[in-house]
Amino acid sequence: MSRAHRPQWSEQFLGMLEALRMPTQFQQGRRYARGGRVRSLAISTSVVTGLVVDDDGETYRARIAVRAFSAADWHRVERALAAEAIHAAELLAGHLPGDLDGLLAGFGLSLFPADLSEIALDCSCDAWHKPCGHVTATCYVLAESFDADPFGILAWRGRGREELLDNLRAHRVSAIGHVLAGAARQESAPEEPADFWTAGPRMSPPPAAVPGSVRRPDALLEQLDPLGLTAGRFDVTDLLTAAYRELSRPPST
């Protein structure tokens, strides 16, 4: 999926928030956001914090909180992402997979809060209604940041960019290592040897030596045609003869 066809993460996030149906606060928040009143925005695990300057010049701290995914949740998600080459490639290229929501749904998770009960909004101002204009301004700037860097969404859910990418690489390397190890084991596994000792009829024992005869270990070599091979300055037949005789010597005591 090309970047032009990717979903706009800001639209998904703001669509959920605007279900609050508090037009006055959202109108004020949009005005603050467009006017550059949100002086800083910090995304950390579970909490986004914005510093917003009000019309009276006071600065207020707005916070937007969600539940971070557990370590077990992230382990399952990362393994699933690493298992799909296209997902891993997109993430390593700096993009979130367009169907990430679908993958998360398979684990009972969602990228953004599914409803307002899963998000907490707070501000240091004394306005009685929440969300106030400072919180909604922070929401709009946060939404824009998601389009600029969607990894911020994952950081909000508990997994920063570098940690996520490092874990994906580790999963990919581990998977490749298992494949290579399996292939190596298959190639190096010895073939089942034939049962040499029981295959076919038993051979008769060699006849006993005739009294007075001499059994020479190199006698077989004399029945062969000349090999015509040399090793250095020695004839191979001579070397084999010497070796056979040496091997037939009884061990010295």
N, C-alpha and C positions, 0 to 999 in steps of 0.2 A: 504494500500500500504506500503510495507516494505521500510526501509530507502535505501536499495540497489537499489530499483527501482525508487526512487525519481529523478526528473529531476535535473541536475546540474545547479544551479542558475547562476553560473559563465559563463557557456556556453551561456545561453540566453543573458546575459548582454553583454558579449564580442562580440557575434554574431552581435548585433545591432551596437556596436561601430566600429567594423572592416568593416562595410559597407562604412565607410569613404574612404576606399581604399587609404590610405597613408602609404604604407609599411615602408618607411624610419623611420617615427616617431614611428610607432608601434614596429619596430625592436629595436630602441633605448630605448623605454619604457620597453620592455621585459628585455633588458639587465640591465637597472637600477633596475627593480623590483627584478630580480634574484640576483643581486649584493647587495641587501639590502640597496639601496640608499634611499628608502622611509622610513624616520626615524620615522614618526608618521602619523597616519590616524585617523581623527575624523569625525564621522557621526552625523549630526544633522538634524533637520527638513529642508528639501529642499536642503541642501548643504553638500557636503563631502569635507573636506580639507586635503590635504597631504603636508607634508614638505619633499622636495626631494633635495638631494645633487647632484650637477652637477659634471662633470669631473674636473672642475676648482676649486672644493671645496666650491663653493657658494651654499647656501641653498635657494631654491625657494618655494613659496607657490602656489600649484596648487589647483584649485577648480572645482568641478563638481556639477552642480545645476539642479534640476528638480522641477516641481510643486508638492507641497504637496497636498494630498487629503483634501477637506474641512471637517469641523466638521460634516456637514450633510452627506457627503459621508461616513465618518467613522462610523457614527451612523447606517447607513443602512448596511454597510459591517459587523459591529459587530453583529447586530441583526441576519443577515443571517448566520454568522458563529456559533453563539450560538444556533440557531434553529436546527443545524445538530449536533447530539451528537458526531459523528465521528470526525468532524472538531474541535469541542471544545476539545475533548480528545487529539487530535494530538497537538494542540497548547499548551495546558496545560502540555503536555509531552515534549515541547520544539522543536516541528517540525512544519513546515508549511505544510498545506494540499497540496498534489501533484496537485490537480485541482483548486488551488487558483486562477490562471489566469482566468479559466472559470467562477468562481463565480464573480470575479471583472468585467469581460466582460459584465455580466448581468446588471451592473450598469453603463456601458459606461466607465469603468476604465481599466487600465492595470498595472501590477506590475512594469514593466520596461517601459521606454519611447518607444512609438510605432515607432517613427522615430526621426531623428536627430534634427528636428525643436523643439522637446520638451525637449531638453537638452542643457545646456549652459556650455561651457568649457573655463576656464580662467587660466592664470598663471602670476606670478609676473616677469617672465623673459622677455627679450626684443625680443624674437624670433618673427618674423613677421608671421610665419605660426602657426596656431592653429588647432588641438591640437599639442603641442610640446611634446618632450620626457618626460618632467616632468609630464604633464597631463596624457599621456598614461601610464606611470609607475604607477601613482596613480590609474588609471582605473584597471590595472592588479592586484594590491594589493587589491583594493576594491572588485574585483570579487572573489578573494580567500577568503576574509573575509565573503562574502555572503554564500559560501559553509560551512565555519566554523560556522557561526552564521547567519542563514537566517533572523532572526528578525531584523538585520541591514537594510534589504531592506524596511521593514515596518517603521522603525525609519526614514529612508530617506524620506518616503512618509508621515511622520507626526505623527506616532503612535509608541511610545516606547514599549518595551516588557511589563514592569510592568503595564503601563496604559492599554494596550490592554487586558492583562490577567485579571486585576481587572474588567474591563468593561464586559468581557465575563462572569466572575463569577456572576456579578450583574445581567446580562440578564438571566442567567440560574436560579438563585435563584428567580428572579421575575416571570419567566415563571412557575416554580414549585409552587410558592405561589399562582398564579392565578388558577392553576389546583386544588390545595388542597382547596382553598377557594370555588371554584365552586362545588367541591364534598361535602364540608361541607354544603353549602347552599342547595344542592339537598337533602342531608340526613335530614337536620333540617327543611325543608319546611313542614309545617303541611298539612296533607291530607285535602282535601276539605270536610268540615263537611256535613253530611246529613242534609237536611232541616227538622229538627225534628218537627218544629212547623206547617209545612204545609203538612207533609207526612201523608197521610191517612185521614180518616174522623175525624171531630172534635169530641172531647169527650163531653158528656153532663156534665153540671155543677153539682157539688156534691149536693145531696139533702139538703134542709135546715134542720137544727137541730130541732128535736122534742122538743117542749116546755117542760121544766123541766128536759130534759136529760143532761147528763154531757159528753162532748167530751174530752177524755183523749188522749194526744199525744203518750203515750206509750202503747196504747191498742194493737197495732200490735204485740208487743213483746210477749204478752200473748197467741197469736195464733200459735207461733212457738214452735217447740220441744226444749227442754233444749239444750243449746249450749255446755255445759260441758267445758267451757273455763274460765280461771281465769287470772287476771292481778294483780300480786302480791298476796295479801290476799283477793282480791275482786273478786266476780263473774262478768263476763263480762256482763251478762244480767242486773244485778243490776246497773252497771256503765252506760249502754246504757239507762236504764230507767231514771236515774238521769239526763243524758245529754238531753234526749228528753224533760223532764219536764222543765229543765232550759232554753232550747231554745224557749219553747212555752210561757214563761213568757212575759207579756207586758213590754216594756221598762219603767224603772222608770222615773218619772218626777222630 
